[in-house]
Structure formats: C-alpha cells, structure tokens
Amino acid sequence: MDMTPLMKPTSIAVVGASQRMTRATRVVANLQRFGYRGRIFPINPKYTDILGLPCYPDLVSTPEPADTVVVAIPAEQVPGVLSAAVESGVRGAVVLSSGFAEAGPVGQKRQAELERLAADRGLLICGPNCYGVFNIRLGAATFSADVAEPLRPGAVGLVSQSGGFSHAIGEYLMQQRCVGLSYIVSCGNQAGLTVEDYIAFLVEDEDTAVVGAFVEGFKQPAKLRQAAARARDQRKPIVVLKVGRSENARQAMLAHTGSLAGTPEIIDAVLRQSGVVQVSSINEMIDTLALLSAAGRYSRRGWRVGILSGLGGECGRASDAADRAGVELPPLSAASVETLRSFMPDFANPRNPLDGTGAMYEDARLFPQLFDVLLQDEAVDVVAVNLRANVPRPGGGAPSRQFSRAMSESLQTGTDRLVLAFSSFAGGDLDQDVVRALAEVGVTFLESTETAMLALRNAREHRRFLDRPATVHPVDSVPALTQPAGRGALGHEAAMRLLRDFGVPLAETIAAKDAEEAVWAAERVGYPVVLKIDSPQIAHKTDVGGVRVGCGDAAAVRAASKDMLDEVRRRAPAARLEGVLVQRMIAGGREMILGVKTDPLFGPAVVCGLGGIFVEQLRDVSLRVPPVSLADAMAMIAELRGAAILSGARGRAPADTRALAGAIVRLAALAEAHRQSLRALDINPLLVLDEGRGVVAVDWLIEFA
C-alpha cells in the first residue's frame, strides 16, 4: 500500500475552513505556521479567501487535484464529500469529523460508507473522529491540534487512536524532553487505514528509527506481526501501550472509537513473541521512547547500570526500583572504590548506587570526578545520573545546570557507554538549560526513577530479542487436513484420534456403555483404573460426581460404575450419558494444564499452567501464539510462578520438562492447523512424569465451531 499521498502530500485541500478558528481553519493555520511548502486549498463556498489564501467553492474548482483532503464538516455530509473527492482525483483523506462508529447505529452506518470507499476505491482514510497526520519534517500538518512551537524533527514516529494523547505525548517529547519526532498520527476510528497500517509505514520510513503506538483496539493482527518482523530485520523498536484490559475500559472504548478489544492475554502473547515493547503507562511509554531514541547508537552488549545521585534516599529508592525492574546494579570495581575514597569525604560510602552526598552541591570539583569514575569503570555499561531538572524558582539555585555542563564537557570526546539522566519524580516543566545541554551530547532525560528503570529494562530486553535467533522449529510432521476434525464438542474417540494425530501422549482409555463393558475394559488396560463419566454435555466431571479413582478389581469397577451413573443422573439430569470411560491409572506425576484459547480476531493461543481442579482460581498460566518453538515452550514453563514444582522441589526428582515443552509445541501445531474452526481445547490434567519418563494426558475437552 502506497501511503505517500496521505503521509507526504504535495498539496492539501481543507473542506470546512472558514474565517473563524474552527478545526478546519486550524489545519490551514498549522500548515502556514510550520512551513509547509506544498499548495493549500481552503474549500468553502461562503468565502473568497481564508488566512490570505484563495478559497474555492468545492473540490472540482481547485487548480489541481489535492493529494489529500481534510474534512471537518457535519458527519452526515462526509460520505458525499469523500465520494466527490475520489472522483476529482484525491487519494488521501483526513476526516476530523465525529459522529461515526462511536455514535450508535446511525454513526455506524456512516462509518460503513467510509469503509466501502476505502476498500472499493482505494481512498486512504485517516479517521474519522481524529486529529489527523503531522509529518514533522515537511510541516505537513493535516492535524487540527494547537501544537506549540518550535518543532523538533527527529526519529520517533508516534501513532495513537486517541487524538488527545497523540498531541500530548508528541508535543511533550519535543518540547520538554528534546526528543525529535518524524510523525504524529491520530487515527481515531480507523474506518480506512488502521493502527497496523501506520506502524507498517513507520517501520519502512527512512526518517523513523523508533515507533510508538497508543492502541485501543487492533484490526489487522497479521499485518501487525508482519510489520514487527520487518522492524526486527531493521532493528527498529516498536513500543505499544495497549489499553482496554478491564471490562470497564472496553465499554469506554466502544463509546470512544468503536473499537473492540481482543483477549488481553492473547494480545500480550502476540506482542511479546513479535518483539514489541509493551508498556503499562503513559509515563513509561514516554521514558521508553526517549531512551530508545538515544540507545540506537549504544553498541556495548552489557546492561550493567551505575547510578550517581546526590541524595542518599534516592540511592535506596533507585536500588528498589532497579530490583523490581530486573536491572542489574553491579558492585563498583576495586580500582574505582579506591579512586573514590581518595577524593570523597570521609563519611561517604563508595558503592553502587553512588551517593555523592551533600558535598556534591558544595564543592564544584566533586561531581565531574564522580561522573568520570563511573564513566571509566569496566564493571559498568550504563551510567544513570539522578538530577533534579524542574525549572528553578526566581533567584533559586540550579545545581543541575552545572552538573549537566560537566557531563557535556566530559562526553565531548565520546564514550561507548549509554549515559542517561533521570529525575526522582515527574512534575512540572523541565529546565531546558539542563535537558537541552544533555540532548546535544546524546544524553536522554527520563522523568522518574521507576519509569527510568523500566525503560532500561525495556531497552535491554528488546536488544536481547534482536540478538536471539529468529528461527522456529515446528513439529517434525503435521497431519494433512483432508476434512474438519468435527463440529461442536468432540466425542471421546474423535478427540483421542485428533490428539494422537498430533503426537500428544494419552493415557490408555476405553469407552464402555455399562458396568459389564467397564469390567472388560478394565481388565484390558490393567488394574487399578479410573472411571469417568462419558458425556458431551459435561465439561467438568468432578463437579457432578463423574470420577472414581483407584478401582482395583472387577467388583470395584461394577460398584463404582453403577454408583457414578446414578449420582451423575441425579446431579445433571439434562445431560446425555453415553456410559463410562475406563482409564489406566497413572501413578505420580505433576498435574499441568495445556489448552488452546481462541480470540475471534487474533486466533488461537496455547496455554500452559499448573493443573488440577483449582486452575481457574490460581491462574498461574503462560501463553504463546503459534508457531511455537521448543525454546518458546521452555520459556513458557519457566514463566510460571509454580515452575519450581517441576524442578525437583522438596526432594522430589525433577519432572520431564522437555517432554512437557514438546507437548506444547505439538499442541500449537494442532491449533495452527485448525485455526479457522477450533474454539477451545483443554487437557487437564496433563501428568508430567519424572525426568526421562515423558508426559501423559489423562483428561481432555475439545470444541469446534
């Protein structure tokens, strides 16, 4: 898809501009104010000129077809105007107007008309219900927000479904953090182009090195994964803040942009496997984008962090924040400690984090020496300096200006370390004498201890993702799909056949219609046996008394069969009972659950967790989306809070985690093969036997569309 007419327009028409400062007029004003060099065509039959430019009565009257038209008129008029725009040769459209999918059935019908124009006529539609597109380098502001000057062109591309956040984040990065931007995109309801389209464009854009996205709802998961794969090839980070995890948030989004949130856990898995950096707050997003924009030049492999502060309390806070984020603070080298003791006050304690003490503010010689020791210490890869950088009050002191000048002077000759500065907390405007001086030597300023440590973790994990092999090792063989596996909840035989086809080990199980058949089956599989109710309507057998364990002989099987059938009939009278399942009883093993959870948009995800009857309450699970490699599966197991249970805790032999990982890989292959029709799959429990003995599934439920 060539998005050039929208993202790099050579001419722009603005429908709805007037001699009042409306949203449309603000677009004209922004284009003039930010030095856009293309032609601007205000459109309004009521005027002959607007802001000193000739005004045209309609689109067909302009001297040439505009690349992009900006529309800020009542919603009911928009489809007709865009149809005329397409007829006149316009290829891009920014619809600022509201009143579409977020406005109930009538608005949804209007949005459907825009979607048809985009699909059938190839019109590149941004919006509706948005601020628009701002190409910072070209000053091409088809963007209706009042953006403060000056602009700072740079390498961070930002896309947001929320217009307010697109403006607030982009302006703040440029004005307060001295972080340059390539684009700000507010895409609103995504009637034409989606968040994924803009991410894909920014990944390919030569002026963009880091992509940030504020997302309420995805529409094209496959395109997102393709864009992420391209970003990996080009070593470009993508940072996403995905909102809508709670039910309340999902309802708010329906009222806001007409978006439907996907299953949060599956979305997390897709983003994680694609190498997308996920953040959980606006502050973390801003600090992560700021750090990544500077970290592209960082070439050392390590991420060991040395911290310098003039506040003893901050040294403790930073240690805690680093520990929570998993950021390594190594001990300083013996040589550094000896050097520090040679010039620091006697009461100082040279360690990491390094407390410069109050003397740092009284002796101008102290800070440069402290900074240089950290910068030269071979135990440290990243130097993080704690500075207070709020605008000083009139007549007040500003020691951070002096410190930032010292850092700038020290870094003039370059360094292979990653150097950053951070404040203790966010709040208020930043002193640009501090932030700008640091930015000029490649030092980014982060605004709170906690988010600074999270940003460091995010940068480290993204670099590790890039450095890992990208290969996926699927299962050796996958059955050819000649026909669907079934419809609805699969019966016992069909479910076993499907699992065996994909190499999932199953406990030997035989179906029996009555007690006498159950005895025959038990003698065939060998005592002791487990009896289970056989009914497609009963998902949780234990809830209705549908399981009997430890049946050691024929008499026990007869009695347990009759008793179980009677109890289930009483407790689940509506269920159709097909008899009993007789299963060889497996001794030992740790109970795990494996399953497939399917999202209508994102497709299937494989779930692994601690099993048993309390799996819903414990919720100790990890997810991945197919394809899943053996390394992915081993990582899933390691993520579980209860992973120690598998490693041989309390004197037990280690469990066969490699066999468990193999079962995960094979289940992922099954899910991928049947992704269009599989609705749910549960194996609970899957018994993981001692190391070298494998795994065996003892209960399962499979449902197709």
C-alpha positions in Angstrom: 0.0 0.0 0.0 1.4 3.4 -1.1 0.5 5.8 1.7 2.6 8.7 0.3 -0.4 10.9 -0.7 -1.6 10.9 2.9 1.8 10.9 4.7 3.8 13.1 2.4 1.2 15.2 0.5 2.4 17.7 -2.1 -1.0 19.5 -2.0 -3.8 19.7 0.6 -7.4 20.7 0.4 -9.3 21.7 3.6 -13.1 21.3 3.4 -14.9 23.3 6.1 -12.3 26.0 6.6 -13.7 29.4 7.5 -12.8 32.8 8.7 -13.4 31.6 12.3 -10.8 29.5 14.1 -12.6 26.1 13.6 -10.8 22.7 13.5 -10.5 23.0 9.7 -9.2 26.6 9.9 -6.6 25.5 12.5 -5.3 23.0 9.9 -4.7 25.8 7.4 -3.1 27.9 10.2 -0.8 24.9 11.2 0.3 24.4 7.6 1.2 28.0 7.3 2.9 28.2 10.7 5.0 25.1 10.3 6.4 26.0 6.9 4.5 23.5 4.6 5.8 24.1 1.1 3.0 22.4 -0.9 -0.2 24.1 -2.1 -3.1 24.7 0.3 -6.7 24.9 -1.0 -9.3 26.0 1.6 -12.7 24.9 0.5 -15.9 26.8 1.5 -18.5 28.3 -0.9 -19.1 31.2 1.6 -15.6 32.8 1.3 -13.2 34.0 -1.4 -10.2 33.9 0.9 -9.1 32.4 4.2 -6.0 33.3 6.1 -4.7 35.1 3.0 -5.2 32.1 0.7 -7.7 31.9 -2.2 -10.8 29.9 -1.1 -12.6 27.6 -3.5 -16.3 26.6 -3.5 -15.7 22.9 -4.0 -13.0 20.3 -4.8 -13.5 20.3 -8.5 -12.7 24.1 -8.6 -9.1 23.7 -7.3 -6.3 24.3 -9.9 -5.2 20.7 -9.4 -6.4 17.6 -7.5 -5.1 17.7 -4.0 -3.1 14.7 -2.8 -5.1 14.8 0.5 -8.3 16.4 1.6 -9.0 17.3 5.2 -12.7 17.2 6.1 -14.3 19.0 9.1 -18.0 19.2 8.4 -21.1 17.6 9.9 -20.9 13.8 9.8 -23.9 13.3 7.5 -22.2 15.3 4.8 -18.8 13.5 4.9 -19.6 10.4 2.7 -20.8 12.5 -0.2 -17.8 14.9 0.0 -15.4 12.0 0.0 -17.1 10.4 -2.9 -16.7 13.6 -4.8 -13.1 13.8 -3.7 -12.3 10.4 -5.2 -14.0 11.4 -8.4 -11.8 14.6 -8.6 -8.6 12.6 -8.1 -7.9 13.0 -4.4 -6.1 9.9 -3.0 -5.9 10.7 0.7 -8.5 11.9 3.3 -8.3 13.1 6.9 -11.8 13.0 8.5 -11.7 15.2 11.6 -15.5 15.0 12.0 -17.1 12.9 14.8 -20.4 11.1 14.7 -19.5 7.8 13.3 -19.0 4.3 14.9 -18.7 5.9 18.3 -22.2 7.4 17.9 -24.6 4.4 17.7 -26.3 2.7 14.8 -26.7 5.8 12.6 -23.0 6.6 13.0 -22.0 3.1 12.4 -23.9 3.2 9.1 -22.0 6.3 8.1 -18.7 4.7 9.0 -19.6 1.7 6.9 -19.9 4.0 3.9 -16.4 5.3 4.5 -15.1 1.8 4.9 -16.6 0.9 1.5 -14.9 4.0 -0.1 -11.6 2.9 1.3 -12.0 -0.8 0.2 -13.6 -0.2 -3.2 -12.0 3.0 -4.3 -8.6 2.8 -2.6 -9.1 6.1 -0.7 -6.5 6.4 2.1 -8.7 7.5 5.0 -7.4 8.7 8.3 -10.1 8.8 10.9 -12.9 9.7 11.4 -13.0 11.2 14.9 -9.3 12.1 14.9 -6.7 14.9 14.9 -5.0 13.7 11.7 -1.5 13.3 10.4 1.5 15.5 11.1 4.7 15.0 9.0 7.1 17.0 11.2 9.9 17.3 8.8 7.7 18.6 6.0 5.5 20.7 8.2 2.6 18.8 6.5 0.1 19.3 9.4 -3.2 17.8 8.3 -3.6 18.0 12.0 -6.1 20.0 14.0 -4.5 20.3 17.4 -2.8 23.6 18.5 0.8 22.4 18.7 3.4 24.5 20.5 6.5 25.8 18.7 9.2 25.1 17.9 9.0 21.7 16.3 11.9 19.2 16.8 12.2 16.9 13.8 13.7 13.5 14.7 13.4 9.7 14.6 10.4 8.8 16.8 7.2 8.1 14.9 4.0 8.2 17.0 0.6 6.8 16.2 -2.4 7.0 18.5 -6.1 6.2 18.3 -6.6 8.9 20.9 -6.3 12.4 19.4 -5.6 14.0 22.8 -2.8 11.5 23.6 -1.2 11.9 20.2 -0.9 15.6 20.7 0.0 15.5 24.4 2.7 12.8 24.0 4.2 14.2 20.8 4.3 17.8 22.0 5.8 16.8 25.4 8.6 14.7 23.8 9.6 17.6 21.6 9.1 20.5 24.0 10.2 19.1 27.3 12.4 16.1 26.5 14.2 17.4 23.4 13.2 14.2 21.6 12.7 14.6 17.9 9.7 13.2 16.0 9.2 12.2 12.4 5.3 11.8 12.5 2.4 12.3 14.8 -0.7 10.3 13.7 -4.1 10.3 15.3 -6.1 7.7 13.5 -9.4 7.7 15.5 -12.0 5.1 14.4 -9.8 3.5 11.7 -12.5 3.5 9.0 -9.8 3.1 6.4 -6.2 2.9 7.5 -5.6 1.1 10.8 -3.0 1.4 13.5 -1.3 -1.6 11.9 -1.1 0.3 8.5 0.6 3.3 10.2 3.0 1.1 12.1 4.0 -0.7 8.9 4.5 2.6 7.2 6.7 4.0 10.0 8.8 0.8 10.1 9.7 1.3 6.5 10.1 5.1 6.8 13.8 6.0 6.5 13.3 9.0 8.8 11.9 6.9 11.6 14.0 4.8 13.9 11.6 4.2 16.8 7.8 3.6 16.6 5.4 4.3 19.4 1.7 3.4 19.4 -1.2 4.1 21.8 -3.7 1.4 20.9 -7.3 0.9 22.0 -8.1 -1.9 19.5 -6.2 -3.8 16.8 -7.9 -4.7 13.5 -5.2 -6.4 11.5 -3.1 -8.7 13.7 -1.5 -10.5 10.8 -0.2 -7.1 9.4 1.0 -6.2 12.9 3.1 -9.4 13.1 4.4 -8.7 9.5 5.4 -5.2 10.5 7.1 -6.4 13.6 9.1 -8.9 11.6 10.2 -6.1 9.3 11.1 -4.0 12.3 13.3 -6.8 13.6 15.1 -7.0 10.3 15.8 -3.3 10.5 16.4 -3.3 14.3 13.7 -0.8 14.9 11.9 -0.9 18.2 8.1 -0.7 18.3 6.7 0.5 21.7 3.0 -0.2 22.4 0.7 1.0 25.1 -2.4 -1.2 24.7 -5.4 -0.1 26.8 -8.6 -2.0 27.4 -7.8 -4.9 29.7 -10.7 -4.3 32.1 -14.3 -4.7 31.1 -15.0 -1.0 32.1 -12.2 0.1 29.7 -13.7 -2.0 26.9 -17.0 -0.3 27.4 -15.4 3.1 27.4 -13.7 2.3 24.1 -16.9 1.3 22.5 -18.2 4.8 23.3 -15.0 6.4 22.2 -13.8 5.0 19.0 -16.0 2.0 18.2 -13.1 -0.4 18.9 -13.4 -3.9 20.2 -10.6 -5.1 22.4 -9.2 -8.5 21.8 -8.5 -11.0 24.5 -5.8 -9.2 26.6 -3.7 -12.3 27.3 -3.5 -13.3 23.7 -2.6 -9.8 22.6 0.2 -9.8 25.2 1.5 -13.0 23.7 1.4 -11.8 20.2 3.3 -8.6 21.1 5.8 -10.4 23.2 6.6 -13.0 20.6 6.8 -10.3 17.9 9.4 -8.4 19.9 7.1 -5.4 20.5 8.0 -3.5 23.7 4.9 -3.4 25.9 4.5 -0.6 28.4 1.8 -0.1 31.0 1.6 3.7 31.5 2.0 6.9 29.6 5.0 7.8 31.7 6.7 4.5 31.0 5.9 5.0 27.3 7.4 8.5 27.2 10.6 7.4 29.0 11.0 4.3 26.9 10.6 6.2 23.6 13.1 8.8 24.9 15.6 6.2 25.9 15.3 4.1 22.7 15.7 7.2 20.6 19.2 7.6 22.2 20.1 4.0 22.6 20.3 3.2 18.9 23.9 4.3 19.0 24.7 2.1 22.0 26.9 -0.8 21.0 28.1 -2.5 24.2 26.5 -5.9 24.8 26.1 -5.4 28.6 23.4 -3.5 30.5 25.0 -3.2 34.0 24.0 0.1 35.4 25.9 2.5 37.6 23.8 5.2 39.4 25.0 8.5 40.7 22.9 10.7 43.0 23.4 13.5 45.5 20.6 12.1 47.6 21.1 9.1 49.9 17.4 8.4 50.0 17.3 8.3 46.2 20.1 5.7 46.2 17.8 3.4 48.2 14.8 4.2 46.0 16.7 3.6 42.9 18.0 0.3 44.2 14.5 -0.9 44.9 13.2 0.3 41.6 16.1 -1.5 39.8 15.4 -4.7 41.7 11.7 -4.6 40.8 12.5 -4.0 37.1 15.3 -6.6 37.0 18.0 -4.1 36.2 21.5 -5.1 37.4 23.4 -2.7 39.6 26.9 -4.3 39.9 29.4 -3.6 42.6 31.9 -0.9 41.6 35.4 -2.2 40.7 38.1 -2.2 43.4 40.0 0.4 41.4 37.0 2.7 41.3 36.3 2.4 45.0 40.0 3.2 45.8 39.9 6.3 43.5 36.6 7.5 45.0 38.0 7.2 48.5 40.9 9.4 47.5 38.7 12.5 47.0 35.3 11.8 48.6 34.5 13.0 52.2 35.4 10.5 54.9 31.7 9.9 55.7 31.0 8.8 52.2 30.4 5.2 51.3 31.7 4.5 47.7 29.3 1.9 46.3 26.6 1.5 43.6 24.3 3.4 43.6 26.9 6.1 44.4 25.8 8.7 46.9 27.7 11.9 46.1 26.5 13.3 49.5 25.7 16.9 50.2 29.3 17.7 49.4 28.5 17.3 45.7 26.4 20.5 45.9 29.1 22.5 47.8 32.3 21.5 46.0 32.2 22.2 42.3 35.1 19.8 41.7 33.4 16.8 43.1 30.6 16.0 40.6 32.9 15.8 37.5 35.2 13.5 39.3 32.4 11.2 40.4 30.9 11.1 36.9 34.2 10.3 35.3 34.9 7.4 37.7 31.6 5.8 36.8 32.2 6.5 33.1 35.5 4.7 33.2 34.6 1.8 35.4 34.7 -1.5 33.5 32.1 -3.0 35.8 29.5 -0.5 34.4 27.9 -0.4 30.9 25.2 2.2 31.6 25.7 5.4 33.6 22.5 6.9 35.1 22.7 10.3 36.8 20.0 11.5 39.1 19.3 15.2 38.5 16.5 17.5 39.6 15.6 19.3 36.4 12.5 21.3 37.2 12.5 25.0 36.2 14.2 26.8 39.2 12.2 29.4 41.0 13.3 33.0 40.5 16.5 33.6 42.5 16.8 29.9 43.4 19.8 27.7 42.8 20.1 25.4 39.8 22.9 22.9 40.6 21.7 20.6 37.8 22.8 23.2 35.2 26.3 23.0 36.5 26.1 19.1 36.6 24.8 18.9 33.0 27.6 21.2 31.7 30.1 18.9 33.4 28.6 15.8 31.8 28.5 17.5 28.4 32.2 18.5 28.7 33.2 15.0 29.8 31.3 13.4 26.8 32.7 15.7 24.1 35.3 13.1 23.2 32.6 10.3 23.1 32.0 7.2 25.0 30.9 3.6 24.4 28.7 3.7 27.5 25.0 4.5 27.4 24.5 7.7 29.5 21.2 8.9 30.7 19.8 11.3 33.4 16.7 10.9 35.4 14.7 12.8 37.9 13.3 11.4 41.2 9.7 12.1 40.2 7.6 13.6 37.4 6.1 17.0 37.8 6.3 20.5 36.3 8.1 21.9 33.3 11.7 20.8 32.8 14.6 23.2 32.8 15.7 23.3 29.2 19.1 24.6 30.1 19.6 21.1 31.6 17.7 18.9 29.2 18.9 20.6 26.0 22.6 20.6 27.1 22.3 16.8 27.7 20.4 16.2 24.5 23.2 17.9 22.5 25.7 15.2 23.6 23.2 12.3 23.2 22.1 12.0 26.8 18.4 11.5 27.2 16.5 12.8 30.3 14.0 10.4 31.9 11.5 11.8 34.4 11.1 9.4 37.3 13.2 6.7 39.0 10.6 3.9 38.5 10.0 4.6 34.8 13.7 5.1 34.1 14.4 1.6 35.4 11.5 0.2 33.4 12.8 2.0 30.3 16.3 0.5 30.8 14.7 -3.0 31.2 12.6 -2.5 28.0 15.7 -1.4 26.0 17.7 -4.3 27.3 15.0 -6.9 26.6 14.5 -5.5 23.1 18.2 -5.7 22.3 18.2 -9.3 23.6 15.2 -10.1 21.4 17.1 -8.8 18.4 20.2 -10.8 19.2 18.3 -14.1 19.6 18.0 -16.4 16.5 14.7 -15.9 14.7 14.2 -19.5 13.6 11.2 -21.5 14.7 11.4 -25.3 14.9 8.0 -26.8 14.3 7.0 -30.4 14.9 8.5 -33.0 12.6 5.2 -33.9 10.9 1.8 -32.4 10.8 -1.2 -34.5 9.5 -2.6 -33.4 6.2 -6.1 -31.9 6.7 -8.5 -33.6 4.4 -11.6 -32.6 6.4 -12.6 -30.8 9.5 -12.0 -32.7 12.7 -15.6 -32.2 13.8 -18.3 -29.9 15.0 -19.2 -28.8 18.5 -17.7 -30.7 21.4 -15.9 -33.8 20.1 -16.8 -37.2 21.3 -14.3 -39.4 23.1 -13.0 -41.3 20.1 -12.7 -38.2 17.8 -10.9 -36.2 20.5 -8.4 -39.0 21.2 -7.8 -39.5 17.4 -7.1 -35.8 16.9 -4.6 -35.6 19.8 -2.8 -38.7 18.8 -2.5 -37.5 15.2 -0.5 -34.6 16.6 1.6 -36.7 18.8 0.1 -35.8 22.2 0.7 -38.9 24.5 -2.6 -40.1 26.1 -3.4 -42.5 28.9 -4.9 -45.7 27.6 -8.7 -45.1 27.7 -11.6 -47.3 26.6 -15.3 -46.3 26.4 -17.9 -48.6 27.9 -21.7 -48.4 27.7 -22.4 -50.1 31.1 -20.8 -51.8 34.1 -20.1 -55.1 32.4 -18.3 -53.5 29.5 -16.4 -51.4 32.0 -15.1 -54.5 33.7 -13.9 -55.9 30.3 -12.2 -52.6 29.6 -10.5 -52.5 33.0 -9.1 -56.0 32.5 -7.7 -54.9 29.1 -6.0 -51.8 30.3 -4.9 -53.3 33.7 -5.9 -52.5 37.3 -6.1 -50.2 39.1 -8.3 -48.0 36.8 -10.0 -44.6 36.9 -13.7 -44.4 35.8 -15.0 -41.2 34.3 -18.5 -40.2 33.1 -18.7 -40.1 29.2 -21.0 -37.2 28.3 -20.5 -34.4 25.7 -22.6 -32.1 27.9 -20.4 -32.4 31.0 -17.2 -30.4 30.8 -16.1 -30.6 34.5 -16.7 -34.2 35.5 -15.7 -33.8 39.2 -18.4 -31.1 39.7 -21.2 -33.7 39.2 -19.5 -36.7 40.8 -18.4 -38.1 37.5 -15.0 -39.5 38.5 -14.0 -42.6 40.6 -10.3 -43.4 41.2 -8.4 -46.4 42.3 -10.8 -49.2 41.2 -8.6 -52.3 41.9 -10.8 -55.2 40.7 -13.9 -56.2 38.8 -16.2 -55.8 41.8 -14.9 -52.3 42.5 -15.4 -51.4 38.8 -19.1 -52.7 38.8 -20.0 -50.9 42.0 -18.2 -47.6 41.1 -19.8 -47.6 37.6 -23.4 -48.0 39.0 -22.8 -45.5 41.8 -21.3 -42.9 39.5 -24.0 -43.2 36.8 -26.7 -42.8 39.5 -25.1 -39.8 41.0 -24.5 -38.0 37.7 -28.1 -38.6 36.6 -29.3 -37.0 39.9 -26.9 -34.0 39.7 -27.0 -33.4 35.9 -30.4 -34.7 34.8 -30.3 -32.8 31.5 -27.0 -34.3 30.3 -26.9 -37.2 27.8 -24.9 -40.0 29.3 -23.1 -42.3 26.9 -21.6 -44.6 29.5 -18.2 -44.5 31.3 -14.6 -44.1 30.3 -12.2 -46.6 31.7 -8.6 -45.4 32.0 -5.4 -46.9 33.3 -4.4 -45.1 36.5 -1.1 -43.3 36.2 1.0 -43.2 39.4 2.9 -40.0 40.2 3.5 -37.0 38.0 2.8 -33.3 38.4 -0.6 -32.1 37.2 -0.4 -29.4 34.5 -3.0 -28.0 32.2 -2.4 -27.4 28.4 -5.0 -25.7 26.3 -5.9 -23.6 23.4 -7.8 -20.3 23.8 -9.1 -18.7 20.7 -9.7 -15.0 20.1 -12.0 -14.1 17.1 -9.5 -11.6 15.8 -6.1 -12.9 16.9 -6.8 -16.6 16.5 -5.5 -19.4 18.8 -3.1 -19.2 21.6 -1.6 -22.1 23.6 -1.9 -22.0 27.3 0.3 -23.8 29.8 -0.2 -23.8 33.6 -0.3 -25.6 36.9 -3.3 -28.0 36.6 -5.9 -29.7 38.8 -9.3 -28.6 40.0 -8.1 -25.1 41.1 -6.6 -23.9 37.8 -9.2 -21.2 37.4 -8.6 -19.8 40.9 -4.8 -19.9 40.7 -4.5 -18.5 37.2 -0.8 -19.5 37.0 -0.5 -19.7 33.3 1.6 -18.5 30.4 0.6 -18.1 26.7 2.1 -18.2 23.2 0.6 -17.9 19.8 1.5 -20.4 17.0 4.0 -21.2 15.6 5.8 -22.2 18.9 9.4 -23.4 19.0 10.9 -25.6 21.7 12.7 -22.6 23.1 9.4 -20.7 23.3 7.8 -23.7 25.1 10.6 -23.9 27.6 10.3 -20.2 28.2 6.5 -20.6 28.9 7.3 -23.2 31.5 10.0 -21.0 33.2 7.5 -18.1 33.4 5.1 -20.0 35.7 5.1 -18.9 39.3 5.0 -22.6 40.2 7.8 -23.6 38.0 9.9 -24.8 41.0 7.4 -27.6 41.5 8.7 -29.1 38.2 12.4 -28.7 39.1 12.6 -31.2 42.0 11.4 -29.1 45.0 11.2 -30.8 48.4 13.4 -33.7 47.5 11.4 -34.9 44.5 13.0 -35.9 41.2 12.9 -33.3 38.5 9.9 -33.5 36.2 10.3 -34.2 32.4 10.1 -30.5 31.4 11.5 -31.2 27.9 8.7 -33.6 27.2 6.2 -31.0 28.5 7.7 -28.5 26.1 7.4 -31.0 23.3 3.7 -31.4 24.1 3.2 -27.6 24.0 4.9 -27.4 20.5 2.6 -30.2 19.2 -0.5 -28.7 20.6 0.5 -25.4 19.0 0.8 -27.2 15.7 -2.7 -28.6 16.2 -4.1 -25.1 17.0 -2.5 -23.6 13.9 -3.7 -26.4 11.6 -7.3 -25.9 12.8 -7.2 -22.2 13.5 -10.3 -21.4 11.4 -12.6 -23.8 13.3 -11.1 -24.7 16.7 -12.8 -22.9 19.5 -11.4 -24.4 22.7 -9.2 -27.2 23.8 -8.3 -28.3 27.4 -6.0 -31.1 28.6 -6.4 -31.1 32.4 -4.5 -32.7 33.8 -1.5 -33.5 31.7 0.7 -35.5 34.0 4.4 -34.6 33.8 6.3 -37.7 35.0 9.9 -37.8 36.3 12.7 -36.7 34.1 13.1 -39.1 31.1 9.6 -40.7 31.5 7.6 -38.2 29.4 4.1 -36.8 29.8 0.6 -38.3 29.6 -2.8 -36.6 29.1 -5.5 -38.1 31.3 -8.5 -35.8 30.6 -9.4 -33.6 27.6 -12.1 -31.5 26.1 -12.1 -30.2 22.5 -14.7 -27.9 20.9 -15.0 -26.9 17.3 -17.3 -24.3 15.7 
